[in-house]
């Protein structure tokens, strides 16, 4: 149990366009979902925390107007990278919690902006 | 806020040897400390975790120790195998509405056959 999926697994987009990444908890209801960004050979950096039906809480230095997060249901959260630039190229990983300490990670989305 | 430091950044061992990775945290209110293994391009996988009311936890070849006074915790892998090669991350979290994890910088472990 506690399976989290992400879609797409890989995406290539042109500079200036927007990209949406979906994160779904497949067999449980996620009270909280988290979005991380991971650059090559670096750690996971938390971007934002979202709770169903409320606005996301962004970490310091993360532009909320650039990284739009929607948590419309207890099983789905989306991250939209707006006006993407090459420096936004990264590995984006979501995770979901169901009330306890443990977080369940999605498989990640490799974003390449050309 | 919480800050988690992790050492070493790289670790090379011979198959069969032990590997130890250490982390320190800054927030004395932190009470949950998971360890993750991440293979290249894959999601982090929880391999073991420990809560602040426990000093040590073991699962087969993997163990974690926690020293609350010193605010550090360590991952111990015994009888290492080549398939243990990966990047390992420690993390810490404090009780809050968000339960957000703060990750260490990672340790790249290489086990040579």
Backbone of each chain as ProteinMPNN parsed JSONL, in Angstrom:
{"seq_chain_A": "XXXXXXXXXXXXXXXXXXXXXXXXXXXXXXXXXXXXXXXXXXXXXXXXXXXXXXXXXXXXXXXXXXXXXXXXXXXXXXXXXXXXXXXXXXXXXXXXXXXXXXXXXXXXXXXXXX", "coords_chain_A": {"N_chain_A": [[0.815, -1.205, 0.0], [0.209, 2.42, -0.093], [1.005, 3.854, -2.487], [2.419, 6.1, -4.762], [2.039, 7.963, -7.666], [3.469, 9.63, -10.516], [3.081, 11.885, -13.218], [4.025, 13.495, -16.219], [6.74, 11.059, -16.651], [8.968, 11.915, -17.895], [9.684, 14.994, -19.489], [10.054, 17.259, -22.126], [10.363, 20.589, -22.886], [9.873, 23.73, -24.552], [11.6, 26.81, -24.005], [9.85, 29.268, -22.221], [7.363, 28.167, -22.348], [4.679, 26.425, -20.571], [4.507, 23.805, -18.146], [2.816, 21.008, -16.853], [2.778, 18.934, -14.032], [1.644, 15.949, -12.656], [0.677, 14.509, -9.542], [-0.257, 11.672, -7.906], [-1.911, 9.937, -5.287], [-2.396, 6.613, -5.094], [-3.665, 4.572, -3.628], [-4.485, 5.559, -1.22], [-5.701, 8.242, 0.818], [-4.314, 11.372, 0.66], [-3.373, 13.533, 3.086], [-1.594, 15.577, 3.062], [0.539, 16.906, 0.593], [3.774, 17.06, -0.874], [6.172, 18.954, -2.684], [9.226, 18.539, -4.295], [12.432, 19.596, -5.505], [15.195, 18.445, -7.324], [18.403, 18.897, -8.156], [21.104, 17.764, -10.305], [23.243, 15.527, -8.608], [22.678, 16.619, -6.153], [20.853, 17.327, -3.096], [17.427, 16.671, -2.078], [15.299, 19.37, -2.354], [12.867, 21.013, -0.631], [10.065, 22.444, -2.102], [7.399, 23.267, -1.786], [4.493, 22.863, 0.291], [1.416, 21.27, 0.254], [-2.02, 21.252, 1.1], [-5.119, 19.605, 0.809], [-7.565, 21.482, -0.775], [-6.719, 23.948, 0.171], [-4.508, 26.827, 0.022], [-1.167, 26.441, -1.187], [1.82, 26.18, 0.782], [4.726, 27.85, 0.394], [8.257, 27.363, 0.253], [10.946, 29.43, 1.395], [12.277, 31.543, -1.066], [11.201, 30.242, -3.229], [9.313, 30.859, -6.033], [6.003, 31.578, -5.985], [4.299, 32.35, -8.012], [5.456, 31.348, -10.222], [5.727, 28.637, -9.886], [3.069, 26.929, -9.811], [0.798, 25.461, -7.654], [-1.687, 23.093, -7.264], [-4.06, 21.542, -5.298], [-6.441, 19.761, -5.603], [-7.92, 17.567, -4.783], [-8.034, 14.821, -2.421], [-6.363, 12.986, -3.478], [-4.884, 13.965, -5.548], [-2.437, 16.189, -6.676], [-1.139, 18.985, -8.401], [1.642, 20.374, -10.109], [2.537, 23.212, -11.754], [4.849, 24.456, -13.9], [5.46, 27.555, -14.852], [6.134, 29.597, -17.706], [8.667, 28.392, -18.401], [12.214, 28.091, -18.029], [15.583, 27.311, -19.111], [17.062, 26.987, -16.728], [15.232, 25.926, -15.026], [15.231, 23.298, -15.51], [15.235, 20.135, -14.146], [14.909, 17.508, -11.665], [11.84, 16.692, -10.574], [10.113, 15.831, -7.72], [7.379, 14.416, -6.069], [5.766, 13.932, -2.914], [3.647, 12.188, -0.615], [1.716, 12.413, 2.325], [-0.024, 10.754, 4.949], [-0.936, 11.565, 7.377], [0.697, 10.523, 9.345], [4.215, 10.38, 10.247], [5.644, 9.404, 8.062], [6.53, 9.845, 4.643], [5.479, 9.258, 1.328], [6.995, 8.655, -1.64], [6.766, 9.844, -5.013], [7.701, 8.652, -8.336], [9.119, 10.599, -9.61], [9.738, 13.314, -11.948], [11.424, 14.088, -14.822], [12.376, 17.079, -15.961], [13.189, 18.855, -18.814], [14.198, 21.814, -20.171], [14.399, 23.438, -23.15]], "CA_chain_A": [[0.0, 0.0, 0.0], [0.856, 3.727, -0.085], [1.664, 4.041, -3.782], [2.284, 7.438, -5.333], [2.466, 8.01, -9.071], [3.684, 10.936, -11.109], [2.98, 11.892, -14.674], [4.77, 12.456, -16.933], [8.017, 10.683, -16.054], [9.936, 12.795, -18.539], [9.072, 15.984, -20.37], [10.931, 18.257, -22.725], [9.549, 21.708, -23.362], [10.629, 24.882, -25.038], [11.678, 27.94, -23.095], [8.703, 30.161, -22.295], [6.103, 27.423, -22.254], [4.331, 25.928, -19.235], [4.458, 22.349, -18.03], [2.08, 20.541, -15.677], [3.157, 17.623, -13.515], [0.616, 15.422, -11.759], [1.072, 13.597, -8.481], [-1.459, 10.993, -7.412], [-1.835, 8.837, -4.326], [-3.252, 5.636, -5.778], [-4.425, 3.679, -2.756], [-4.778, 6.186, 0.054], [-6.005, 9.669, 0.745], [-3.165, 12.12, 1.144], [-3.743, 14.765, 3.769], [-0.618, 16.585, 2.669], [1.472, 16.538, -0.48], [4.98, 17.881, -0.881], [6.881, 19.014, -3.952], [10.665, 18.725, -4.152], [13.235, 19.724, -6.719], [16.507, 17.864, -7.094], [19.377, 19.111, -9.225], [22.063, 16.647, -10.368], [24.204, 15.313, -7.524], [22.308, 17.406, -4.99], [19.813, 16.769, -2.251], [16.054, 17.084, -2.351], [14.971, 20.645, -1.755], [11.424, 21.194, -0.558], [9.579, 23.656, -2.756], [6.124, 23.708, -1.209], [3.63, 21.894, 0.958], [0.019, 21.584, -0.075], [-3.105, 20.521, 1.731], [-6.292, 19.588, -0.049], [-8.534, 22.557, -0.634], [-6.163, 25.211, 0.659], [-3.348, 27.297, -0.734], [0.101, 25.807, -0.848], [2.804, 26.947, 1.54], [5.971, 27.787, -0.353], [9.496, 27.583, 0.988], [11.62, 30.689, 1.089], [13.029, 31.555, -2.318], [10.444, 29.591, -4.305], [8.335, 31.818, -6.551], [4.688, 30.949, -6.047], [3.659, 32.664, -9.292], [6.122, 30.57, -11.259], [5.441, 27.228, -9.6], [1.688, 26.91, -9.352], [0.43, 24.172, -7.082], [-3.119, 22.9, -7.035], [-4.328, 20.283, -4.586], [-7.891, 19.808, -5.737], [-8.566, 16.449, -4.111], [-7.162, 14.117, -1.478], [-5.505, 12.042, -4.193], [-4.237, 14.596, -6.692], [-1.837, 17.51, -6.607], [-0.435, 19.3, -9.641], [2.647, 21.439, -10.112], [2.7, 23.796, -13.075], [5.998, 25.345, -14.053], [5.043, 28.529, -15.86], [7.209, 30.29, -18.407], [9.859, 27.624, -18.037], [13.512, 28.473, -18.569], [16.545, 26.198, -18.97], [17.493, 26.785, -15.335], [14.197, 25.148, -14.327], [15.463, 21.877, -15.796], [15.536, 19.472, -12.876], [14.122, 16.325, -11.323], [10.799, 17.124, -9.646], [9.57, 14.672, -7.022], [6.337, 14.716, -5.096], [5.534, 12.921, -1.895], [2.34, 12.317, 0.02], [1.62, 11.932, 3.697], [-1.409, 10.424, 5.315], [-1.197, 11.906, 8.759], [1.826, 10.131, 10.188], [5.476, 11.014, 9.885], [6.233, 8.901, 6.831], [6.119, 10.379, 3.358], [5.568, 8.266, 0.26], [7.499, 9.426, -2.769], [6.485, 9.49, -6.388], [8.889, 8.238, -9.076], [9.838, 11.752, -10.134], [9.557, 13.789, -13.319], [12.617, 14.755, -15.341], [12.003, 18.202, -16.835], [14.262, 19.481, -19.587], [13.722, 22.998, -20.882], [15.377, 23.737, -24.21]], "C_chain_A": [[0.845, 1.249, 0.0], [1.682, 3.939, -1.353], [1.356, 5.436, -4.309], [2.81, 7.409, -6.769], [2.667, 9.459, -9.488], [3.595, 10.829, -12.612], [3.2, 13.303, -15.194], [6.063, 12.091, -16.203], [9.14, 11.54, -16.634], [9.189, 13.776, -19.42], [10.134, 16.954, -20.847], [10.049, 19.364, -23.253], [10.453, 22.851, -23.802], [10.57, 26.017, -24.019], [10.477, 28.861, -23.307], [7.36, 29.47, -22.193], [5.877, 26.957, -20.821], [4.204, 24.415, -19.252], [3.722, 21.973, -16.751], [2.518, 19.134, -15.315], [2.094, 17.183, -12.523], [1.204, 14.459, -10.739], [-0.191, 12.988, -7.892], [-1.116, 9.949, -6.351], [-2.865, 7.815, -4.778], [-4.131, 4.824, -4.83], [-4.641, 4.253, -1.363], [-5.096, 7.655, -0.174], [-4.875, 10.44, 1.418], [-3.613, 13.425, 1.797], [-2.827, 15.907, 3.354], [0.234, 16.045, 1.529], [2.608, 17.554, -0.511], [5.604, 17.836, -2.268], [8.344, 19.359, -3.69], [11.286, 18.925, -5.525], [14.623, 19.191, -6.392], [17.378, 18.089, -8.32], [20.402, 17.991, -9.182], [23.061, 16.672, -9.222], [23.915, 16.196, -6.306], [21.166, 16.736, -4.227], [18.434, 17.206, -2.713], [15.789, 18.393, -1.61], [13.462, 20.827, -1.79], [11.04, 22.523, -1.196], [8.326, 24.185, -2.05], [5.391, 22.531, -0.594], [2.191, 22.256, 0.634], [-0.94, 20.673, 0.667], [-4.35, 20.665, 0.876], [-7.23, 20.742, 0.274], [-7.993, 23.866, -0.113], [-4.938, 25.596, -0.153], [-2.077, 26.61, -0.256], [0.98, 26.754, -0.041], [4.153, 26.77, 0.869], [7.173, 28.035, 0.558], [10.129, 28.906, 0.525], [12.428, 30.556, -0.197], [12.323, 30.879, -3.475], [9.333, 30.536, -4.746], [6.974, 31.147, -6.74], [3.973, 31.231, -7.365], [4.278, 31.883, -10.436], [5.806, 29.086, -11.103], [4.059, 27.145, -8.96], [1.316, 25.517, -8.867], [-1.058, 24.162, -6.805], [-3.338, 21.549, -6.39], [-5.835, 20.145, -4.485], [-8.609, 18.678, -5.006], [-7.561, 15.769, -3.196], [-6.239, 13.12, -2.164], [-4.728, 12.687, -5.336], [-3.706, 15.973, -6.351], [-1.102, 17.751, -7.918], [0.524, 20.457, -9.417], [2.771, 21.93, -11.54], [3.88, 24.747, -13.05], [5.654, 26.303, -15.18], [6.254, 29.24, -16.445], [8.559, 29.659, -18.079], [11.105, 28.15, -18.739], [14.499, 27.321, -18.376], [16.986, 25.952, -17.539], [16.443, 26.069, -14.483], [14.341, 23.649, -14.595], [15.936, 21.194, -14.521], [14.705, 18.207, -12.763], [13.125, 16.771, -10.263], [10.144, 15.885, -9.047], [8.476, 15.134, -6.071], [6.337, 13.629, -4.029], [4.19, 13.199, -1.249], [2.4, 11.747, 1.424], [0.161, 11.638, 4.011], [-1.642, 10.587, 6.817], [-0.082, 11.522, 9.708], [3.092, 10.827, 9.743], [5.941, 10.628, 8.477], [5.655, 9.587, 5.601], [6.371, 9.309, 2.3], [5.873, 9.014, -1.027], [7.011, 8.9, -4.112], [7.783, 9.162, -7.11], [9.667, 9.387, -9.685], [9.527, 12.061, -11.582], [10.815, 14.542, -13.725], [12.177, 15.825, -16.322], [13.246, 18.763, -17.503], [13.663, 20.636, -20.378], [14.79, 23.399, -21.891], [15.293, 25.195, -24.662]], "O_chain_A": [[2.07, 1.166, 0.083], [2.89, 4.171, -1.297], [0.212, 5.891, -4.306], [3.894, 6.89, -7.036], [2.112, 10.383, -8.893], [3.979, 9.822, -13.207], [2.609, 14.239, -14.656], [6.433, 12.755, -15.235], [10.124, 11.847, -15.961], [8.176, 13.429, -20.027], [10.989, 17.405, -20.085], [9.094, 19.108, -23.986], [11.634, 22.912, -23.458], [9.602, 26.151, -23.271], [10.132, 29.19, -24.442], [6.336, 30.118, -21.977], [6.758, 27.073, -19.969], [3.834, 23.824, -20.267], [3.972, 22.548, -15.692], [2.616, 18.257, -16.173], [1.69, 17.954, -11.653], [2.117, 13.693, -11.044], [-1.083, 13.703, -7.435], [-0.162, 9.184, -6.495], [-4.059, 8.109, -4.84], [-5.236, 4.431, -5.203], [-4.946, 3.514, -0.427], [-4.795, 8.223, -1.224], [-4.53, 10.198, 2.574], [-4.163, 14.307, 1.137], [-3.245, 17.064, 3.305], [0.601, 14.87, 1.513], [2.425, 18.735, -0.216], [5.569, 16.807, -2.942], [8.667, 20.312, -2.981], [10.756, 18.494, -6.549], [15.162, 19.453, -5.316], [17.119, 17.536, -9.39], [20.564, 17.336, -8.152], [23.646, 17.709, -8.91], [24.817, 16.483, -5.519], [20.603, 15.728, -4.656], [18.301, 18.016, -3.63], [16.024, 18.505, -0.407], [12.851, 20.798, -2.858], [11.601, 23.574, -0.883], [8.209, 25.376, -1.76], [5.64, 21.37, -0.92], [1.799, 23.419, 0.729], [-0.691, 19.479, 0.833], [-4.601, 21.72, 0.292], [-7.63, 20.951, 1.419], [-8.755, 24.822, 0.033], [-4.401, 24.792, -0.915], [-1.937, 26.251, 0.913], [0.887, 27.975, -0.173], [4.665, 25.654, 0.786], [7.103, 28.817, 1.507], [9.872, 29.404, -0.572], [13.163, 29.588, -0.39], [12.808, 30.94, -4.605], [8.512, 30.962, -3.934], [6.828, 30.249, -7.569], [3.133, 30.44, -7.794], [3.681, 31.771, -11.506], [5.638, 28.373, -12.092], [3.902, 27.272, -7.745], [1.495, 24.527, -9.576], [-1.612, 25.081, -6.202], [-2.854, 20.529, -6.882], [-6.43, 20.378, -3.433], [-9.779, 18.815, -4.649], [-6.377, 16.106, -3.2], [-5.422, 12.477, -1.505], [-3.979, 11.997, -6.028], [-4.422, 16.817, -5.81], [-0.51, 16.83, -8.482], [0.256, 21.38, -8.649], [3.076, 21.15, -12.442], [3.911, 25.711, -12.285], [5.568, 25.897, -16.338], [7.26, 29.455, -15.768], [9.461, 30.31, -17.552], [11.055, 28.594, -19.886], [14.258, 26.441, -17.549], [17.258, 24.809, -17.171], [16.726, 25.655, -13.359], [13.654, 22.833, -13.981], [16.909, 21.618, -13.897], [13.909, 17.88, -13.644], [13.52, 17.184, -9.172], [9.679, 15.003, -9.77], [8.636, 16.125, -5.357], [6.859, 12.535, -4.243], [3.664, 14.309, -1.329], [3.05, 10.732, 1.674], [-0.754, 12.202, 3.411], [-2.423, 9.862, 7.434], [0.069, 12.131, 10.766], [3.043, 11.764, 8.946], [6.559, 11.435, 7.783], [4.459, 9.871, 5.527], [7.344, 8.558, 2.37], [5.117, 9.888, -1.451], [6.864, 7.695, -4.321], [8.863, 9.37, -6.556], [10.757, 9.184, -10.22], [9.11, 11.19, -12.345], [11.223, 15.501, -13.07], [11.662, 15.513, -17.395], [14.227, 19.102, -16.842], [12.732, 20.448, -21.161], [15.936, 23.664, -21.529], [16.044, 25.611, -25.545]]}, "seq_chain_B": "XXXXXXXXXXXXXXXXXXXXXXXXXXXXXXXXXXXXXXXXXXXXXXXXXXXXXXXXXXXXXXXXXXXXXXXXXXXXXXXXXXXXXXXXXXXXXXXXXXXXXXXXXXXXXXXXX", "coords_chain_B": {"N_chain_B": [[15.183, 27.741, 11.514], [15.114, 24.157, 10.868], [18.214, 22.477, 10.301], [20.147, 20.187, 8.583], [23.037, 18.35, 8.615], [25.282, 16.277, 6.811], [27.616, 13.619, 6.67], [30.081, 11.28, 5.431], [30.454, 12.969, 2.218], [31.067, 11.339, 0.131], [31.693, 7.831, 0.026], [33.654, 5.046, -0.04], [33.83, 1.585, -0.009], [35.004, -1.752, 0.56], [33.493, -4.721, -0.59], [31.642, -6.438, 1.855], [32.716, -5.085, 3.972], [31.949, -2.647, 6.586], [29.807, 0.247, 6.554], [29.454, 3.594, 7.541], [27.395, 6.344, 8.035], [26.949, 9.686, 8.939], [24.827, 12.061, 10.564], [23.897, 15.337, 11.618], [21.621, 17.384, 13.426], [19.801, 20.454, 13.919], [17.529, 21.379, 15.233], [16.172, 20.898, 18.264], [13.643, 20.017, 18.749], [13.0, 18.219, 16.818], [11.835, 14.988, 15.972], [11.659, 12.72, 14.443], [13.428, 10.597, 12.334], [14.273, 9.664, 9.346], [15.93, 7.469, 6.992], [16.981, 7.431, 3.64], [17.418, 5.653, 0.58], [18.654, 6.294, -2.567], [18.658, 5.505, -5.877], [20.158, 6.189, -9.058], [18.237, 8.475, -10.824], [15.907, 7.551, -9.726], [13.162, 7.258, -7.335], [13.432, 8.346, -3.875], [13.931, 5.809, -1.46], [12.6, 4.653, 1.5], [14.602, 3.269, 3.966], [15.116, 2.787, 6.624], [13.978, 4.024, 9.769], [13.864, 6.173, 12.669], [12.575, 7.075, 15.829], [12.402, 9.703, 18.268], [12.174, 8.656, 20.79], [13.596, 6.42, 20.945], [16.778, 4.795, 21.042], [18.227, 3.178, 19.346], [17.867, 1.247, 16.381], [17.366, -1.675, 14.496], [17.538, -3.43, 11.413], [18.035, -6.202, 9.941], [20.835, -6.011, 7.997], [21.088, -3.351, 8.392], [21.277, -0.545, 10.518], [20.288, 2.054, 12.762], [21.357, 4.673, 14.819], [20.663, 6.946, 17.453], [21.47, 9.927, 19.033], [20.174, 11.955, 21.143], [20.974, 13.989, 22.853], [23.366, 14.946, 21.81], [22.402, 15.573, 19.374], [22.689, 14.023, 17.022], [22.582, 11.456, 14.516], [23.098, 8.213, 13.132], [23.735, 6.064, 10.339], [24.239, 2.662, 9.902], [25.657, 0.235, 7.937], [26.169, -3.091, 7.589], [28.268, -5.795, 6.397], [28.49, -5.057, 3.616], [27.232, -4.94, 0.247], [27.604, -4.992, -3.355], [25.186, -4.079, -4.446], [24.328, -2.304, -2.581], [25.323, 0.073, -3.296], [24.669, 3.412, -3.843], [22.998, 6.612, -3.451], [22.664, 7.945, -0.263], [20.386, 9.468, 1.911], [19.878, 11.326, 4.848], [17.27, 12.518, 7.004], [15.23, 14.864, 8.81], [12.522, 15.675, 10.956], [10.113, 17.736, 12.577], [7.424, 17.725, 14.927], [4.581, 19.002, 13.528], [2.008, 20.833, 11.797], [2.564, 20.35, 9.155], [4.571, 18.446, 8.973], [7.026, 18.475, 7.573], [9.914, 17.282, 5.866], [13.368, 17.725, 6.376], [16.152, 17.432, 4.472], [19.373, 15.86, 4.539], [22.575, 16.442, 2.923], [23.366, 14.272, 1.458], [25.038, 11.141, 0.789], [27.259, 9.533, -1.239], [27.559, 6.257, -1.727], [29.838, 3.782, -2.549], [30.298, 0.455, -3.219], [32.765, -1.776, -3.638], [33.357, -4.741, -5.451]], "CA_chain_B": [[14.607, 26.482, 11.089], [15.952, 22.961, 10.977], [19.331, 22.32, 9.388], [20.68, 18.83, 8.713], [24.327, 18.166, 7.964], [25.542, 14.858, 6.566], [29.003, 13.31, 6.322], [30.82, 12.026, 4.414], [29.714, 13.168, 0.97], [31.313, 10.114, -0.619], [32.226, 6.761, 0.85], [33.971, 3.852, -0.827], [34.193, 0.46, 0.849], [35.131, -3.059, -0.075], [32.385, -5.623, -0.297], [31.806, -7.151, 3.116], [33.054, -4.122, 5.028], [30.84, -1.846, 7.11], [29.755, 1.657, 6.151], [28.77, 4.436, 8.529], [27.079, 7.701, 7.574], [26.538, 10.437, 10.12], [24.068, 13.3, 10.364], [23.577, 16.151, 12.786], [20.492, 18.274, 13.196], [19.907, 21.644, 14.761], [16.29, 21.649, 15.972], [16.02, 19.904, 19.334], [12.266, 19.519, 18.743], [12.862, 17.162, 15.801], [11.601, 13.72, 16.665], [11.551, 11.595, 13.504], [14.669, 10.648, 11.549], [14.315, 8.585, 8.361], [17.039, 7.345, 6.051], [16.524, 7.044, 2.313], [18.373, 5.212, -0.431], [18.195, 6.74, -3.877], [19.438, 5.106, -7.034], [20.178, 7.233, -10.075], [17.005, 8.68, -11.571], [14.765, 6.889, -9.085], [12.633, 7.909, -6.148], [14.054, 7.926, -2.607], [13.264, 4.691, -0.808], [12.83, 4.582, 2.938], [15.241, 2.011, 4.337], [14.968, 2.633, 8.058], [13.706, 5.292, 10.441], [13.925, 6.083, 14.115], [11.902, 8.173, 16.513], [13.25, 10.265, 19.316], [12.057, 7.925, 22.055], [14.38, 5.185, 20.785], [18.173, 5.104, 20.808], [18.802, 2.361, 18.283], [16.925, 0.373, 15.676], [18.107, -2.517, 13.562], [16.762, -4.224, 10.465], [18.984, -7.067, 9.223], [22.189, -5.45, 7.906], [21.009, -1.894, 8.543], [20.944, -0.064, 11.856], [20.375, 3.494, 12.959], [21.501, 5.079, 16.211], [20.27, 8.339, 17.685], [21.935, 10.56, 20.264], [19.386, 13.189, 21.234], [21.727, 15.028, 23.561], [24.32, 15.519, 20.865], [21.66, 15.868, 18.155], [23.167, 13.377, 15.818], [22.135, 10.096, 14.255], [23.993, 7.549, 12.189], [23.304, 4.867, 9.615], [25.282, 1.644, 9.865], [25.385, -0.878, 7.038], [27.185, -4.133, 7.756], [28.402, -6.779, 5.313], [28.03, -4.34, 2.418], [27.181, -5.644, -1.027], [27.618, -4.021, -4.466], [23.856, -3.503, -4.654], [24.115, -1.219, -1.621], [25.835, 1.302, -3.908], [23.583, 4.361, -4.113], [23.123, 7.82, -2.634], [21.876, 7.831, 0.949], [20.015, 10.742, 2.512], [19.194, 11.363, 6.125], [16.291, 13.599, 7.079], [14.696, 15.089, 10.149], [11.287, 16.441, 10.956], [9.569, 18.059, 13.879], [5.967, 17.642, 14.92], [3.926, 20.236, 13.11], [0.896, 20.542, 10.896], [3.027, 19.959, 7.825], [5.502, 17.325, 9.053], [7.938, 18.512, 6.442], [11.219, 16.689, 6.056], [14.55, 18.463, 5.964], [17.097, 16.411, 4.047], [20.809, 16.081, 4.523], [23.159, 16.691, 1.609], [23.547, 13.029, 0.742], [26.316, 10.42, 0.773], [27.357, 8.577, -2.343], [28.254, 5.049, -1.269], [30.263, 2.822, -3.574], [30.789, -0.799, -2.668], [33.543, -2.452, -4.682], [33.38, -6.196, -5.262]], "C_chain_B": [[15.596, 25.342, 11.204], [17.048, 22.982, 9.917], [19.926, 20.943, 9.64], [21.98, 18.731, 7.927], [24.651, 16.676, 7.897], [26.986, 14.67, 6.117], [29.213, 11.799, 6.291], [29.965, 12.224, 3.163], [29.918, 11.971, 0.044], [31.973, 9.099, 0.286], [32.437, 5.537, -0.029], [34.425, 2.756, 0.12], [34.313, -0.799, 0.011], [33.928, -3.91, 0.329], [32.656, -6.404, 0.983], [32.167, -6.247, 4.278], [31.797, -3.408, 5.502], [30.942, -0.414, 6.605], [28.953, 2.423, 7.201], [28.599, 5.836, 7.961], [26.487, 8.454, 8.755], [25.798, 11.722, 9.749], [23.893, 14.024, 11.691], [22.415, 17.071, 12.431], [20.535, 19.4, 14.21], [18.694, 21.856, 15.671], [16.053, 20.551, 17.012], [14.596, 19.352, 19.405], [12.049, 18.432, 17.693], [12.727, 15.821, 16.49], [11.42, 12.529, 15.733], [12.691, 11.709, 12.517], [14.707, 9.457, 10.585], [15.604, 8.617, 7.546], [16.499, 6.812, 4.73], [17.703, 6.605, 1.453], [17.825, 5.638, -1.781], [19.159, 6.276, -4.957], [19.238, 6.144, -8.13], [18.86, 7.303, -10.834], [15.765, 8.057, -10.955], [14.279, 7.691, -7.869], [13.418, 7.506, -4.909], [13.227, 6.795, -1.989], [13.612, 4.693, 0.663], [13.458, 3.235, 3.288], [15.157, 1.751, 5.824], [14.659, 4.005, 8.64], [13.752, 5.08, 11.947], [13.22, 7.296, 14.705], [12.685, 8.541, 17.757], [13.151, 9.535, 20.642], [12.833, 6.604, 22.035], [15.823, 5.551, 20.493], [18.798, 4.338, 19.66], [17.715, 1.485, 17.668], [17.694, -0.399, 14.629], [17.147, -3.301, 12.675], [17.754, -4.972, 9.584], [20.349, -6.385, 9.176], [22.228, -3.939, 8.157], [20.621, -1.539, 9.972], [21.066, 1.455, 11.884], [20.485, 3.747, 14.456], [21.19, 6.559, 16.332], [20.803, 8.795, 19.027], [21.234, 11.912, 20.354], [20.149, 14.318, 21.888], [22.669, 15.746, 22.611], [23.654, 15.936, 19.561], [22.345, 15.302, 16.927], [22.667, 11.941, 15.73], [22.949, 9.519, 13.111], [23.336, 6.327, 11.577], [24.484, 3.909, 9.543], [24.829, 0.537, 8.916], [26.515, -1.883, 7.2], [27.166, -5.077, 6.552], [27.933, -6.178, 3.986], [28.146, -5.195, 1.16], [27.175, -4.619, -2.156], [26.261, -3.357, -4.694], [23.481, -2.463, -3.596], [24.597, 0.11, -2.19], [24.669, 2.19, -4.337], [23.915, 5.653, -3.371], [22.167, 7.681, -1.449], [21.634, 9.225, 1.528], [19.439, 10.512, 3.897], [18.202, 12.517, 6.085], [15.809, 13.709, 8.525], [13.403, 15.89, 10.019], [10.824, 16.677, 12.381], [8.067, 17.954, 13.817], [5.365, 18.989, 14.579], [2.782, 19.843, 12.199], [1.368, 20.0, 9.565], [3.937, 18.739, 7.846], [6.505, 17.335, 7.915], [9.31, 17.982, 6.825], [12.311, 17.649, 5.6], [15.632, 17.43, 5.688], [18.54, 16.842, 4.263], [21.295, 16.182, 3.092], [23.462, 15.423, 0.821], [24.95, 12.463, 0.841], [26.291, 9.416, -0.368], [28.2, 7.411, -1.877], [28.578, 4.159, -2.462], [30.84, 1.605, -2.88], [31.472, -1.557, -3.797], [33.603, -3.947, -4.416], [34.793, -6.7, -5.051]], "O_chain_B": [[16.752, 25.528, 11.584], [16.842, 23.44, 8.793], [20.18, 20.575, 10.786], [22.016, 18.996, 6.725], [24.332, 15.915, 8.811], [27.512, 15.436, 5.309], [28.572, 11.09, 7.066], [28.86, 11.688, 3.079], [29.031, 11.633, -0.739], [32.718, 9.453, 1.199], [31.508, 5.056, -0.68], [35.303, 2.972, 0.955], [33.788, -0.886, -1.099], [33.425, -3.816, 1.449], [33.74, -6.955, 1.178], [31.95, -6.6, 5.437], [30.726, -3.541, 4.91], [32.025, 0.07, 6.274], [27.918, 1.959, 7.681], [29.554, 6.435, 7.466], [25.636, 7.935, 9.478], [26.11, 12.375, 8.753], [23.759, 13.401, 12.744], [22.255, 17.479, 11.281], [21.22, 19.311, 15.229], [18.815, 22.439, 16.748], [15.766, 19.407, 16.659], [14.363, 18.33, 20.05], [11.0, 17.788, 17.69], [13.416, 15.545, 17.472], [11.065, 11.441, 16.185], [12.911, 12.767, 11.928], [15.126, 8.364, 10.967], [16.268, 9.647, 7.43], [15.686, 5.888, 4.69], [18.819, 7.111, 1.579], [16.666, 5.372, -2.101], [20.34, 6.624, -4.941], [18.257, 6.888, -8.121], [18.418, 6.313, -11.417], [14.7, 8.033, -11.573], [14.906, 8.662, -7.446], [14.015, 6.429, -4.887], [11.996, 6.825, -1.997], [14.786, 4.73, 1.032], [12.913, 2.184, 2.95], [15.129, 0.594, 6.244], [15.035, 5.027, 8.067], [13.686, 3.951, 12.433], [13.266, 8.394, 14.15], [13.526, 7.777, 18.231], [13.966, 9.77, 21.535], [12.747, 5.793, 22.957], [16.078, 6.515, 19.771], [19.78, 4.785, 19.067], [16.782, 1.049, 18.341], [18.566, 0.148, 13.955], [16.097, -3.769, 13.118], [18.251, -4.43, 8.596], [20.968, -6.197, 10.224], [23.298, -3.331, 8.134], [19.739, -2.166, 10.56], [21.838, 2.052, 11.135], [19.795, 3.118, 15.258], [21.435, 7.33, 15.404], [20.608, 8.125, 20.042], [21.648, 12.885, 19.723], [19.986, 15.48, 21.515], [22.761, 16.973, 22.602], [24.284, 16.588, 18.728], [22.553, 15.994, 15.931], [22.371, 11.303, 16.74], [23.424, 10.243, 12.236], [22.508, 5.656, 12.193], [25.591, 4.296, 9.168], [23.747, -0.027, 9.078], [27.681, -1.559, 6.973], [26.192, -5.146, 5.802], [27.069, -6.745, 3.317], [29.029, -6.044, 1.033], [26.775, -3.476, -1.934], [26.2, -2.194, -5.094], [22.439, -1.816, -3.701], [24.309, 1.165, -1.624], [23.797, 1.767, -5.097], [24.97, 5.774, -2.747], [20.998, 7.338, -1.623], [22.547, 10.045, 1.623], [18.616, 9.618, 4.1], [18.293, 13.391, 5.223], [15.957, 12.792, 9.333], [13.228, 16.676, 9.088], [11.124, 15.892, 13.281], [7.488, 18.083, 12.738], [5.61, 19.987, 15.257], [2.606, 18.67, 11.871], [0.637, 19.259, 8.908], [4.065, 18.058, 6.828], [6.799, 16.283, 7.348], [9.801, 18.194, 7.934], [12.187, 18.303, 4.564], [15.988, 16.644, 6.566], [18.878, 18.022, 4.181], [20.515, 16.024, 2.153], [23.781, 15.497, -0.365], [25.926, 13.203, 0.96], [25.408, 8.561, -0.445], [29.404, 7.549, -1.658], [27.711, 3.831, -3.271], [31.752, 1.711, -2.059], [30.839, -1.931, -4.785], [33.867, -4.374, -3.292], [35.0, -7.901, -4.875]]}, "name": "protein", "num_of_chains": 2, "seq": "XXXXXXXXXXXXXXXXXXXXXXXXXXXXXXXXXXXXXXXXXXXXXXXXXXXXXXXXXXXXXXXXXXXXXXXXXXXXXXXXXXXXXXXXXXXXXXXXXXXXXXXXXXXXXXXXXXXXXXXXXXXXXXXXXXXXXXXXXXXXXXXXXXXXXXXXXXXXXXXXXXXXXXXXXXXXXXXXXXXXXXXXXXXXXXXXXXXXXXXXXXXXXXXXXXXXXXXXXXXXXXXXXXX"}
